[in-house]
Amino acid sequence: MVATPIGNLGDMTDRARKVLSEVDLIAAEDTRQTLRLLTHFGISAKLVAYHDYNETGTAPRLLAELEEGRTIALVSDAGTPLISDPGFSLVAAARERGLTVVPVPGPSAAICALSAAGLPSDRFLFVGFPPRTRSQRRSWLGELAGERGTLILYESGKRIVGTLRDLGETLGETRRLVLARELTKHFETFLTGTASALAQRLEDDAEQRLGELVVLVEGRGEETDDSGRAEAERVLRILAETLPLARAVAIAARLTGTKKNALYRLGLDLALGQGAEDASAEGDDG
């Protein structure tokens, strides 16, 4: 398996180039994209299309080639094969037949985003793309609510705003979220905030919805326990209407038992406490 960084040729490793130049056949998710990559590096190779829509018919042919002693490189468009990309059935079948499968490490949007997101990386769960319908998506997110590790998912620009709103309503607004897009490219962007704040940001800025995005969600910790999360946010919102944020956080922490640092992060993400500060400023002017 070879990870082919079609979007950024600079991510291509020497080992991947060597493998692609030496194999007998390259099975590619999109032969047109892979041909561009091969042409750039001056590699001539026999290509065959292998993707979600033809794998049932193509896999037996590829397995036969392998059993006859030929070598095949499996590539996907913009990341490591099998990571929300085709290849699982082929690799599983090859293993069952005792054939050798060798990974060729390369770009993975999930791991790349996690390494720079600033969320805990000692435990995480990659869950791929969410369901497309709202009801299925909310049910799917509800099943993930108890996960204590960082959640990593992919989403398209067309559905990202709806997914963020569902995240906020299902998991609450106390969890930190990070959005990553255009990774390792010129317009690489990381955005951090609550689900609702990020949904509004992307709704207002169509450019941030281009392409596919990596969404990273803080896992459920003590401060994000489902039973007290919504109540802590409600209390903090009420207090912040008339008090400076620091004071509102201190009182909310005593009333709800939620940790101050979690409440303070939430207050900053939601821009709370501004009303109290503005009122104080008006009083000073008078």
Summary of the structure (lengths in Angstrom):
residues: 286
radius of gyration: 23.7
end to end distance: 70.7
largest distance: 88.7
contacts: 898
relative contact order: 0.10
helix: 50%
strand: 14%
